[in-house]
Amino acid sequence: MTDPAPRVAIYDLDRTVLRKPTFTLFLLWAAAREAPWRLLLVPLLAALMIGYALRLYGRDRFKPAAIRLMLGPHLTPARAAGLAAKFASWRVPRDVPPGAQACIARDRAEGYRLLMATAAPEFYAGAIADALGFDAIVASRHQRDPDGNWLPGLDGPNCYGAEKARRVAEWLAAHAPDGAAHIRAYSDHVSDAPTFALADQAWLVGRGKKFVRLAAQHGWQVADFEEATAGAAAKVQ
């Protein structure tokens, strides 16, 4: 008798597992906690965000610049770990919608390995994944200096869109090498279509007719994580 195929449930972070996007929130929270004077730099952060919105540069340049502006040129391992743990304890569970809690609990009970796949920086997204009991994470990686300090610059491309799918596929190849894994995927955004393409079951997370139409166009299902019954609904669809 052959062993059953491994099971993997892939969750996006921002606006999926957590209601609010984390990147700017983390920068402002960390600056206020550590060096409130850096909040005087918020207009410069807003200017960076406007430049990104106008497509003057991409995420790969915006994120390092924003981190350097609000957190400084480097984060020691101890400082990064401390900030990440405190930020995760602040956001979890208060910002986890009931449907996300239900789906995570259901997938765990059904034997799925929980993989968080996010464009958020690995150093704090990892703490959030740990707080939620995830088994693994793929996220945007940042450079480190020879002493192990985290640097603002990205170590490779931003973990978004096709790059996220590539990183997920790389993880799957290492943890389900025969390619027989049964995969569920959850995300709030169409940019995760490449990751959905890897899944046997994919749910677009959101509420309203726009999400229903978009999911129907792509052959995805819809899960409203603001409903506590989202886990049961996803199970039967």
C-alpha positions in Angstrom: 0.0 0.0 0.0 1.5 3.4 -1.0 1.6 6.3 1.3 -0.9 9.0 0.7 0.3 12.1 -1.1 1.6 14.9 1.2 -0.8 17.7 1.8 0.2 21.4 1.7 -2.0 24.5 2.4 -0.5 27.7 1.1 -1.6 31.0 2.7 -0.9 34.6 1.7 -0.3 37.0 4.6 -1.6 40.5 4.0 -5.4 40.8 3.7 -5.6 37.0 3.9 -4.3 35.6 7.2 -4.3 39.2 8.6 -6.8 41.8 7.7 -4.3 44.7 7.4 -1.2 45.0 5.2 1.8 44.7 7.4 4.7 46.4 5.7 4.0 50.1 6.3 2.3 49.3 9.6 5.4 47.4 10.8 7.7 50.3 9.9 5.6 52.9 11.7 5.0 50.7 14.7 8.7 49.9 15.0 9.8 53.5 14.6 7.3 54.7 17.2 8.5 52.0 19.6 12.2 52.4 19.1 12.9 56.0 17.9 9.8 58.2 17.8 11.8 61.0 16.2 11.8 58.9 13.0 8.1 59.6 12.7 9.1 63.0 11.5 10.3 61.2 8.4 6.8 60.0 7.5 6.4 62.7 4.8 9.5 61.2 3.1 8.0 57.7 3.4 4.8 59.1 1.8 6.9 60.5 -1.0 8.5 57.0 -1.5 5.0 55.5 -1.6 3.8 58.0 -4.2 6.8 57.3 -6.4 6.1 53.6 -6.2 2.4 54.2 -7.0 3.4 56.3 -10.0 5.6 53.4 -11.1 8.8 55.4 -11.0 10.4 52.3 -9.4 9.3 48.9 -8.3 9.0 47.0 -5.0 12.6 45.9 -5.2 13.7 49.5 -4.7 10.8 50.8 -2.6 11.1 48.3 0.2 14.8 48.7 1.0 14.5 52.5 0.8 11.5 52.5 3.2 13.2 50.1 5.6 16.4 52.1 5.7 14.4 55.3 6.2 12.3 54.1 9.1 14.5 51.5 10.8 18.0 52.6 9.9 20.8 50.9 7.8 20.9 47.6 9.7 19.1 45.5 12.3 21.0 43.3 14.6 19.7 39.7 14.9 18.6 40.4 18.5 16.9 43.7 17.6 15.1 42.1 14.6 14.0 39.1 16.6 12.7 41.3 19.4 10.8 43.6 17.2 9.3 40.7 15.1 8.1 38.8 18.2 6.5 41.9 19.7 4.9 42.9 16.4 3.5 39.3 15.9 2.1 39.3 19.5 0.4 42.6 18.7 -1.2 41.5 15.5 -2.0 37.8 16.4 -4.8 37.0 17.1 -6.5 40.4 17.0 -6.1 40.9 13.3 -6.8 37.3 12.2 -10.3 37.1 10.7 -12.5 34.3 12.0 -12.6 32.6 8.6 -8.9 32.5 8.4 -8.7 30.9 11.9 -11.3 28.3 10.8 -9.5 27.4 7.6 -6.1 27.2 9.3 -7.5 24.9 12.0 -9.4 22.8 9.5 -6.3 22.3 7.2 -4.1 21.5 10.2 -6.7 18.9 11.4 -6.8 17.3 8.0 -3.1 16.8 7.9 -2.0 19.7 5.7 1.4 21.3 6.2 0.9 25.0 6.5 3.1 27.2 4.3 2.9 30.9 4.5 3.9 32.6 1.2 4.2 36.3 1.3 6.1 39.3 -0.1 6.5 40.7 3.4 10.0 40.7 4.9 11.0 37.3 6.2 12.3 38.6 9.6 8.9 39.7 10.9 6.6 37.5 8.7 8.4 34.5 10.1 7.4 35.5 13.6 3.8 35.9 12.5 3.9 32.4 10.9 5.3 31.0 14.1 2.6 32.7 16.2 -0.1 31.1 14.0 1.5 27.6 14.1 2.7 27.5 10.5 5.2 24.8 9.5 7.2 26.9 7.0 7.4 30.2 5.2 8.7 31.7 2.0 9.0 35.5 2.1 11.1 38.3 0.8 14.7 37.8 2.0 16.9 40.6 3.0 20.7 40.8 2.9 22.9 40.3 5.9 26.3 41.6 6.7 29.2 39.3 7.8 28.0 39.8 11.5 24.5 38.6 10.7 22.9 42.0 10.8 19.8 42.4 8.6 20.3 45.0 5.9 17.5 46.9 4.0 18.5 45.5 0.6 16.7 42.5 -0.8 18.6 39.2 -1.2 17.0 38.2 -4.5 13.8 39.4 -6.1 10.7 40.5 -4.1 8.6 37.4 -3.2 5.6 38.5 -5.3 3.7 37.2 -8.2 5.7 34.8 -10.4 8.6 35.0 -8.0 6.4 33.8 -5.2 5.2 30.9 -7.2 8.8 30.0 -8.1 9.8 30.1 -4.5 6.8 28.0 -3.5 7.6 25.5 -6.3 11.2 25.3 -5.0 9.9 24.6 -1.5 7.5 21.9 -2.8 10.4 20.3 -4.8 12.3 20.0 -1.6 9.5 18.8 0.6 7.3 16.8 -1.8 9.9 15.7 -4.3 7.7 13.2 -6.2 5.4 16.0 -7.2 2.3 14.2 -5.8 1.4 16.7 -3.1 -2.3 17.8 -2.8 -2.2 21.6 -2.5 -4.7 24.2 -1.3 -4.0 27.9 -1.8 -5.6 31.0 -0.3 -5.0 34.6 -1.3 -6.8 37.9 -1.6 -5.2 39.1 -4.8 -5.0 38.1 -8.5 -1.2 38.6 -8.4 -1.1 35.1 -6.8 -2.6 33.5 -9.9 0.8 31.8 -10.6 0.7 30.2 -7.1 -2.9 29.2 -7.6 -1.8 27.4 -10.8 0.2 25.1 -8.6 -2.8 24.2 -6.4 -5.4 21.5 -6.7 -7.9 23.9 -4.9 -7.6 27.6 -4.9 -9.7 30.2 -3.0 -9.8 33.9 -3.7 -10.3 35.5 -0.3 -12.7 38.5 -0.2 -16.2 39.7 -0.1 -18.5 41.1 -2.8 -19.4 40.6 -6.4 -16.0 41.7 -7.7 -14.4 38.7 -6.0 -17.1 36.3 -7.2 -16.7 37.5 -10.8 -12.9 37.4 -10.7 -12.9 33.9 -9.2 -15.4 32.6 -11.8 -13.2 34.0 -14.6 -10.2 32.0 -13.4 -12.0 28.9 -12.1 -11.2 29.6 -8.5 -13.5 29.4 -5.4 -14.3 32.3 -3.1 -13.9 32.4 0.7 -15.1 35.2 2.9 -12.7 35.1 5.8 -14.8 37.6 7.7 -17.3 34.8 8.1 -16.5 32.2 10.8 -18.0 29.5 8.6 -15.5 30.1 5.8 -13.6 27.0 6.8 -16.6 24.8 6.5 -17.6 26.4 3.2 -14.2 25.9 1.7 -14.3 22.2 2.8 -17.5 21.4 0.9 -17.0 23.4 -2.3 
